[in-house]
Amino acid sequence: MPEPRETAVYTHGHHESVLRSHTWRTAANSAAYLLPSLKPHMKILDIGCGPGTITADLAALVPDGQVTGVDRVPGILEQARATAAGRGLTNVDFAVGDVHALDYPDDTFCVVHAHQVLQHVGDPVRALREMRRVVKPGGLIAVRDADYEAMTWYPASEGLDVWLDLYRRVARANGGEPDAGRRLNAWALRAGLTDITATSGTWTFATPQERAWWSGLWADRTLASAYADRAVEGGHADGALLRSVAEAWREWGDREDGWFSVLHGEILCRKEA
């Protein structure tokens, strides 16, 4: 097994088709396992905040606290700030940051949260150690990541089989781990965390509106995002293959009996007091 590296290329990039998915995410549909543990006064760090929709939800849930969203890409933080401002939130701020080397003192936050982040980093164990460092004793580390190999759909589609194999190859060539969900518990143990609650959650797309949205964003992502560029540049696919995969997505989306489920691994870790 190759040695982990600190940096990895973010497979998806920030094409509109990617942000279409990211801005759909809420605390309710993406962090439900964490919400019962939140208290109004908490100070929260949201790593890999992207356009800030989950970050803003967390800020609304801790009205007497403070939420800081960090992301490696400065440009996306402008959208995150606009999201928070549009909701009238004053207890949230944003900064550029790298989960491998967080620019915060030890024992700073009550909760450190990361959604769909560890699948894209070069060294997830080091990332978890950094998260543990900046959380207060007795505080929580909350991580949720998809598991691509465990994604399942109906009806069977050779084109989507090709998509899944292609995506996993591209993600790994970029230094990430697309099947991160199943590994979170093991990574947390390797990072020295001991009080770990491991759970799972799903997104399911089955209504006509859900199928159209999910298939459309993946069809567009397959043709026009950074993922598409990296698939071609890395020698994993050519334009004809990408077009056939995009068409498979649209065909699946048109099926009235179509169903797609995304499995996520989740860990909620309490730092020793």
KEKE-3310 file (N, C-alpha, C; in steps of 0.2 Angstrom, whole numbers, plus 5000, padded with zeros to 4 digits):
npx = (5004:5003:5013:5004:5001:5003:4996:4982:4974:4959:4946:4933:4933:4926:4915:4900:4890:4895:4894:4880:4876:4883:4877:4865:4866:4862:4862:4853:4851:4864:4871:4864:4867:4876:4868:4860:4869:4873:4875:4868:4879:4890:4907:4911:4921:4920:4926:4932:4921:4915:4902:4895:4883:4879:4887:4881:4869:4873:4878:4866:4860:4868:4866:4871:4884:4899:4903:4916:4920:4931:4941:4950:4950:4950:4941:4928:4924:4919:4906:4902:4902:4892:4881:4879:4877:4866:4856:4856:4865:4876:4886:4896:4910:4923:4938:4953:4960:4969:4966:4976:4985:4980:4977:4975:4975:4979:4965:4954:4941:4923:4917:4923:4920:4918:4912:4912:4925:4937:4938:4945:4957:4976:4981:4972:4973:4982:4975:4964:4971:4975:4962:4958:4968:4964:4952:4943:4946:4935:4927:4920:4923:4917:4913:4909:4908:4905:4904:4909:4910:4900:4889:4873:4861:4845:4837:4849:4864:4875:4882:4882:4890:4902:4904:4906:4917:4927:4926:4931:4944:4950:4949:4957:4969:4971:4975:4966:4953:4940:4932:4929:4920:4918:4931:4932:4931:4942:4952:4951:4954:4968:4972:4972:4961:4949:4936:4923:4909:4902:4893:4880:4873:4861:4859:4845:4838:4824:4812:4804:4809:4820:4828:4830:4837:4849:4854:4856:4866:4877:4878:4882:4893:4902:4905:4910:4917:4931:4934:4931:4941:4952:4950:4953:4965:4973:4973:4963:4951:4942:4935:4924:4921:4917:4906:4897:4895:4889:4877:4872:4869:4859:4849:4846:4841:4829:4821:4806:4806:4818:4830:4842:4855:4865:4878:4884:4898:4899:4907:4907:4917:4923:4934:4946:4945)
npy = (4994:5011:5025:5037:5054:5071:5080:5081:5080:5089:5080:5084:5098:5114:5116:5122:5111:5103:5112:5113:5101:5103:5114:5110:5103:5101:5104:5095:5085:5080:5080:5074:5065:5072:5082:5081:5082:5095:5111:5127:5136:5132:5132:5130:5122:5121:5111:5111:5118:5123:5130:5134:5130:5120:5125:5137:5132:5126:5137:5143:5134:5136:5148:5156:5153:5151:5149:5143:5142:5133:5132:5126:5133:5149:5156:5150:5153:5166:5164:5156:5166:5175:5166:5165:5178:5181:5174:5182:5179:5182:5175:5168:5165:5164:5156:5153:5137:5122:5105:5097:5105:5114:5131:5135:5136:5123:5114:5122:5122:5117:5108:5099:5098:5089:5086:5075:5076:5069:5059:5065:5070:5069:5062:5055:5051:5059:5071:5069:5068:5081:5087:5082:5088:5102:5102:5104:5096:5083:5088:5086:5077:5076:5067:5063:5053:5049:5032:5026:5013:5006:5012:5010:5005:5005:5003:4990:4995:4996:5007:5015:5006:5007:5021:5021:5013:5021:5033:5030:5026:5038:5046:5040:5041:5054:5055:5053:5044:5036:5026:5030:5030:5018:5017:5026:5023:5015:5024:5034:5026:5024:5037:5039:5041:5036:5035:5032:5033:5024:5026:5025:5033:5038:5045:5045:5044:5045:5050:5057:5071:5070:5061:5067:5078:5072:5064:5073:5082:5073:5069:5081:5084:5074:5077:5091:5095:5098:5085:5078:5083:5078:5065:5063:5068:5060:5049:5040:5040:5044:5057:5051:5040:5047:5054:5043:5038:5049:5049:5037:5041:5050:5042:5033:5042:5045:5034:5028:5019:5021:5021:5027:5025:5032:5027:5033:5033:5037:5045:5049:5056:5058:5068:5063:5069)
npz = (5000:4996:5003:5013:5007:5010:5003:4991:4976:4973:4968:4962:4960:4957:4948:4942:4942:4952:4963:4963:4969:4982:4987:4990:5002:5019:5037:5042:5032:5031:5042:5053:5063:5072:5077:5089:5099:5100:5108:5113:5116:5110:5102:5086:5073:5056:5044:5027:5021:5010:5000:5011:5016:5026:5036:5039:5044:5055:5063:5065:5074:5085:5093:5103:5102:5092:5075:5064:5047:5037:5022:5008:4997:4992:4984:4985:4998:4997:4992:5003:5013:5008:5009:5023:5026:5019:5027:5038:5048:5062:5069:5063:5054:5041:5034:5025:5025:5030:5033:5037:5043:5054:5058:5072:5090:5102:5109:5106:5101:5103:5095:5081:5064:5049:5033:5020:5017:5021:5012:5002:5005:5007:5018:5029:5042:5048:5047:5055:5067:5068:5069:5082:5090:5090:5096:5111:5127:5131:5120:5104:5089:5073:5059:5042:5028:5011:5003:4990:4983:4989:4985:4977:4965:4955:4940:4935:4927:4914:4910:4922:4930:4924:4926:4940:4942:4935:4942:4954:4951:4946:4957:4966:4959:4961:4974:4984:4993:4988:4994:5008:5018:5025:5031:5041:5055:5057:5053:5063:5075:5072:5073:5086:5093:5105:5111:5102:5092:5079:5065:5052:5037:5024:5008:4998:4981:4973:4968:4954:4953:4961:4955:4942:4946:4953:4943:4933:4938:4939:4926:4920:4927:4923:4911:4911:4922:4934:4937:4925:4917:4923:4922:4909:4907:4915:4908:4910:4903:4888:4878:4871:4880:4891:4887:4884:4897:4903:4896:4900:4914:4911:4905:4916:4924:4918:4920:4927:4937:4943:4956:4968:4980:4992:5002:5018:5029:5046:5060:5077:5088:5105:5113:5125:5141)
capx = (5000:5008:5012:5000:5004:4999:4991:4979:4970:4952:4944:4927:4933:4920:4911:4893:4887:4897:4891:4873:4876:4885:4872:4859:4867:4860:4864:4848:4852:4871:4875:4859:4871:4879:4864:4857:4875:4874:4872:4868:4885:4896:4911:4912:4925:4918:4932:4929:4914:4913:4898:4893:4876:4879:4890:4876:4864:4876:4878:4859:4859:4872:4865:4875:4891:4902:4905:4921:4921:4937:4941:4957:4949:4948:4935:4922:4923:4915:4900:4900:4900:4886:4876:4878:4874:4859:4852:4857:4869:4882:4890:4899:4916:4926:4945:4957:4963:4971:4965:4983:4989:4975:4980:4972:4979:4976:4959:4950:4934:4919:4916:4926:4915:4920:4908:4914:4932:4943:4939:4949:4964:4981:4983:4966:4974:4985:4969:4960:4975:4974:4955:4959:4972:4961:4945:4944:4945:4927:4923:4918:4925:4911:4916:4904:4910:4902:4908:4907:4909:4894:4883:4869:4855:4841:4839:4856:4866:4882:4885:4884:4895:4908:4905:4908:4924:4931:4927:4936:4951:4952:4950:4963:4975:4972:4978:4961:4951:4933:4928:4932:4915:4920:4937:4932:4932:4949:4957:4950:4958:4975:4974:4973:4954:4946:4928:4921:4903:4902:4886:4880:4867:4861:4855:4841:4835:4819:4806:4806:4813:4826:4831:4832:4843:4855:4857:4858:4872:4882:4880:4886:4900:4906:4907:4912:4920:4938:4934:4931:4947:4957:4949:4956:4972:4976:4973:4958:4945:4942:4929:4918:4918:4913:4899:4893:4893:4884:4871:4869:4866:4852:4844:4844:4836:4822:4817:4801:4807:4824:4832:4849:4856:4872:4879:4889:4900:4899:4910:4907:4922:4924:4941:4947:4945)
capy = (5000:5017:5029:5043:5060:5076:5084:5077:5085:5088:5077:5087:5105:5118:5117:5123:5105:5101:5117:5111:5096:5105:5119:5106:5100:5105:5100:5090:5079:5078:5080:5072:5061:5076:5088:5080:5084:5102:5115:5134:5140:5129:5135:5124:5122:5117:5110:5109:5121:5124:5136:5136:5129:5116:5130:5142:5129:5125:5143:5144:5130:5138:5155:5159:5151:5154:5144:5145:5138:5134:5128:5127:5137:5155:5159:5147:5156:5172:5161:5154:5172:5177:5162:5167:5185:5181:5172:5186:5176:5186:5171:5164:5168:5160:5157:5148:5132:5115:5101:5094:5109:5119:5137:5136:5133:5117:5114:5128:5121:5112:5103:5100:5094:5088:5082:5074:5079:5065:5055:5069:5072:5064:5059:5056:5050:5065:5076:5067:5070:5089:5089:5080:5093:5109:5101:5104:5090:5082:5090:5081:5077:5073:5066:5059:5053:5044:5026:5025:5006:5004:5015:5005:5008:5001:4996:4989:4999:4995:5013:5017:5002:5011:5027:5020:5011:5027:5038:5027:5026:5045:5049:5037:5043:5061:5054:5052:5037:5036:5022:5033:5029:5011:5017:5031:5021:5013:5030:5037:5022:5025:5044:5039:5042:5030:5036:5033:5030:5024:5025:5026:5036:5037:5049:5041:5048:5040:5053:5060:5077:5068:5057:5072:5082:5068:5061:5079:5085:5069:5069:5087:5084:5069:5081:5098:5097:5096:5077:5076:5085:5074:5058:5063:5070:5055:5043:5035:5040:5049:5060:5046:5036:5052:5055:5037:5038:5055:5047:5032:5044:5053:5036:5031:5048:5045:5028:5030:5015:5022:5022:5027:5026:5034:5026:5036:5031:5043:5044:5055:5055:5062:5069:5062:5075)
capz = (5000:4995:5009:5012:5006:5014:4998:4986:4971:4974:4962:4959:4958:4959:4943:4944:4943:4959:4968:4963:4975:4988:4990:4992:5008:5025:5043:5043:5027:5030:5049:5058:5068:5076:5079:5096:5103:5099:5113:5110:5117:5107:5097:5081:5067:5050:5039:5020:5022:5003:4999:5018:5018:5032:5041:5041:5048:5062:5066:5067:5079:5091:5093:5108:5101:5086:5070:5059:5042:5033:5015:5005:4991:4994:4980:4987:5004:4996:4992:5010:5017:5006:5011:5030:5026:5017:5032:5044:5054:5064:5074:5059:5050:5037:5033:5022:5030:5028:5038:5039:5048:5056:5061:5078:5095:5105:5113:5104:5098:5106:5090:5074:5060:5042:5029:5013:5017:5022:5006:4997:5008:5006:5024:5033:5049:5051:5047:5062:5073:5069:5072:5089:5093:5091:5099:5118:5131:5131:5114:5099:5082:5069:5052:5038:5021:5007:5002:4983:4981:4993:4982:4974:4961:4951:4938:4933:4921:4913:4910:4929:4932:4921:4930:4947:4941:4932:4947:4960:4948:4946:4964:4969:4956:4963:4980:4988:4995:4987:4999:5014:5023:5028:5034:5046:5061:5057:5053:5070:5080:5071:5075:5093:5096:5108:5112:5095:5090:5072:5062:5044:5035:5017:5004:4993:4976:4970:4965:4947:4954:4964:4949:4937:4949:4954:4936:4929:4940:4938:4919:4918:4930:4919:4904:4911:4928:4935:4937:4918:4914:4926:4919:4902:4907:4918:4904:4912:4899:4883:4877:4869:4886:4896:4884:4885:4904:4904:4893:4905:4919:4909:4904:4922:4927:4915:4922:4932:4943:4945:4963:4969:4987:4993:5009:5021:5036:5051:5067:5082:5093:5110:5115:5132:5146)
cpx = (5004:5007:5008:5004:4999:4994:4988:4975:4962:4948:4938:4928:4927:4916:4904:4889:4889:4894:4883:4872:4878:4880:4866:4860:4865:4863:4859:4849:4859:4874:4870:4862:4874:4874:4861:4863:4876:4871:4873:4874:4891:4900:4913:4917:4922:4923:4929:4922:4911:4908:4894:4886:4875:4882:4885:4871:4867:4876:4871:4857:4863:4871:4869:4883:4894:4904:4910:4921:4927:4937:4948:4956:4947:4942:4929:4920:4918:4907:4897:4898:4893:4880:4874:4875:4867:4854:4853:4861:4875:4887:4894:4905:4919:4934:4948:4960:4964:4970:4971:4987:4985:4978:4976:4976:4975:4970:4955:4943:4930:4918:4920:4922:4918:4915:4911:4921:4937:4944:4944:4956:4969:4982:4977:4968:4978:4980:4965:4964:4975:4967:4955:4963:4968:4954:4947:4943:4937:4923:4923:4921:4920:4913:4911:4907:4906:4907:4905:4906:4903:4888:4879:4863:4851:4838:4846:4857:4873:4886:4887:4889:4902:4910:4908:4916:4929:4932:4932:4943:4954:4953:4956:4970:4977:4974:4973:4959:4943:4929:4929:4927:4917:4926:4937:4934:4939:4954:4957:4954:4965:4977:4974:4966:4952:4939:4925:4914:4903:4895:4886:4873:4867:4857:4851:4838:4831:4813:4808:4810:4820:4831:4834:4838:4849:4858:4860:4865:4878:4884:4884:4893:4904:4908:4911:4916:4927:4939:4935:4938:4953:4957:4953:4963:4976:4976:4968:4952:4946:4935:4923:4916:4915:4906:4894:4891:4888:4877:4868:4866:4859:4847:4842:4839:4829:4818:4812:4802:4814:4825:4839:4850:4864:4873:4885:4891:4900:4903:4909:4911:4923:4931:4941:4948:4951)
cpy = (5006:5021:5035:5049:5065:5079:5079:5082:5084:5086:5081:5094:5108:5121:5118:5116:5102:5106:5115:5106:5099:5110:5116:5103:5104:5101:5094:5084:5077:5078:5078:5069:5065:5081:5087:5082:5091:5106:5123:5138:5138:5133:5129:5126:5118:5116:5108:5112:5122:5130:5138:5135:5125:5121:5134:5138:5128:5131:5145:5140:5131:5145:5159:5157:5155:5148:5147:5140:5139:5130:5130:5132:5143:5158:5156:5150:5163:5170:5159:5161:5175:5173:5164:5174:5185:5178:5176:5184:5180:5182:5166:5168:5162:5161:5152:5144:5126:5111:5097:5098:5115:5125:5139:5133:5127:5119:5121:5127:5116:5106:5104:5095:5094:5084:5082:5077:5074:5060:5059:5071:5067:5060:5059:5055:5056:5071:5075:5069:5078:5091:5088:5086:5100:5108:5101:5097:5089:5084:5084:5082:5073:5073:5062:5059:5047:5038:5024:5018:5003:5007:5010:5009:5003:5005:4996:4993:4998:5001:5016:5013:5005:5017:5026:5018:5017:5032:5036:5027:5033:5047:5046:5039:5051:5061:5053:5045:5037:5032:5024:5031:5023:5012:5022:5029:5018:5019:5033:5033:5024:5032:5044:5040:5036:5030:5037:5029:5030:5022:5025:5030:5036:5044:5044:5046:5044:5044:5056:5066:5075:5065:5062:5076:5078:5066:5067:5081:5080:5068:5075:5087:5079:5072:5087:5100:5096:5088:5075:5077:5080:5067:5057:5063:5064:5048:5038:5035:5045:5052:5056:5042:5041:5053:5049:5037:5043:5053:5042:5035:5047:5047:5034:5036:5048:5039:5030:5025:5016:5024:5022:5029:5027:5032:5030:5033:5038:5041:5050:5053:5060:5062:5067:5068:5075)
cpz = (5000:5002:5008:5011:5008:5009:4993:4982:4972:4968:4958:4956:4960:4953:4945:4945:4950:4964:4968:4968:4981:4991:4992:4999:5014:5031:5044:5038:5027:5037:5054:5064:5073:5080:5086:5101:5104:5105:5111:5111:5113:5102:5092:5075:5062:5045:5032:5019:5015:5003:5006:5020:5025:5038:5044:5046:5055:5066:5069:5073:5086:5092:5098:5107:5095:5081:5065:5053:5038:5027:5012:4999:4993:4991:4983:4994:5003:4995:4999:5014:5015:5008:5019:5030:5024:5022:5039:5050:5056:5068:5069:5055:5046:5036:5029:5027:5027:5033:5041:5044:5049:5060:5067:5084:5098:5109:5112:5104:5103:5102:5084:5070:5053:5038:5022:5012:5017:5016:5001:4999:5007:5012:5029:5041:5052:5051:5054:5068:5074:5072:5080:5093:5095:5094:5107:5121:5132:5125:5109:5092:5078:5062:5048:5031:5017:5006:4995:4981:4984:4990:4978:4970:4958:4946:4936:4927:4920:4913:4917:4932:4930:4925:4936:4947:4939:4938:4952:4957:4948:4953:4967:4966:4958:4971:4986:4989:4994:4992:5006:5020:5028:5032:5040:5053:5062:5057:5060:5075:5078:5073:5083:5097:5099:5110:5105:5094:5082:5070:5055:5043:5027:5014:4999:4988:4972:4966:4958:4948:4956:4959:4944:4940:4950:4947:4932:4931:4939:4930:4917:4921:4926:4913:4905:4917:4928:4935:4930:4915:4917:4924:4913:4903:4910:4914:4906:4908:4893:4882:4875:4876:4890:4893:4885:4893:4906:4902:4898:4911:4917:4908:4911:4925:4924:4917:4928:4938:4945:4953:4964:4977:4988:5001:5012:5028:5040:5057:5071:5088:5099:5113:5123:5136:5149)
residu = (MET:PRO:GLU:PRO:ARG:GLU:THR:ALA:VAL:TYR:THR:HIS:GLY:HIS:HIS:GLU:SER:VAL:LEU:ARG:SER:HIS:THR:TRP:ARG:THR:ALA:ALA:ASN:SER:ALA:ALA:TYR:LEU:LEU:PRO:SER:LEU:LYS:PRO:HIS:MET:LYS:ILE:LEU:ASP:ILE:GLY:CYS:GLY:PRO:GLY:THR:ILE:THR:ALA:ASP:LEU:ALA:ALA:LEU:VAL:PRO:ASP:GLY:GLN:VAL:THR:GLY:VAL:ASP:ARG:VAL:PRO:GLY:ILE:LEU:GLU:GLN:ALA:ARG:ALA:THR:ALA:ALA:GLY:ARG:GLY:LEU:THR:ASN:VAL:ASP:PHE:ALA:VAL:GLY:ASP:VAL:HIS:ALA:LEU:ASP:TYR:PRO:ASP:ASP:THR:PHE:CYS:VAL:VAL:HIS:ALA:HIS:GLN:VAL:LEU:GLN:HIS:VAL:GLY:ASP:PRO:VAL:ARG:ALA:LEU:ARG:GLU:MET:ARG:ARG:VAL:VAL:LYS:PRO:GLY:GLY:LEU:ILE:ALA:VAL:ARG:ASP:ALA:ASP:TYR:GLU:ALA:MET:THR:TRP:TYR:PRO:ALA:SER:GLU:GLY:LEU:ASP:VAL:TRP:LEU:ASP:LEU:TYR:ARG:ARG:VAL:ALA:ARG:ALA:ASN:GLY:GLY:GLU:PRO:ASP:ALA:GLY:ARG:ARG:LEU:ASN:ALA:TRP:ALA:LEU:ARG:ALA:GLY:LEU:THR:ASP:ILE:THR:ALA:THR:SER:GLY:THR:TRP:THR:PHE:ALA:THR:PRO:GLN:GLU:ARG:ALA:TRP:TRP:SER:GLY:LEU:TRP:ALA:ASP:ARG:THR:LEU:ALA:SER:ALA:TYR:ALA:ASP:ARG:ALA:VAL:GLU:GLY:GLY:HIS:ALA:ASP:GLY:ALA:LEU:LEU:ARG:SER:VAL:ALA:GLU:ALA:TRP:ARG:GLU:TRP:GLY:ASP:ARG:GLU:ASP:GLY:TRP:PHE:SER:VAL:LEU:HIS:GLY:GLU:ILE:LEU:CYS:ARG:LYS:GLU:ALA)
# end
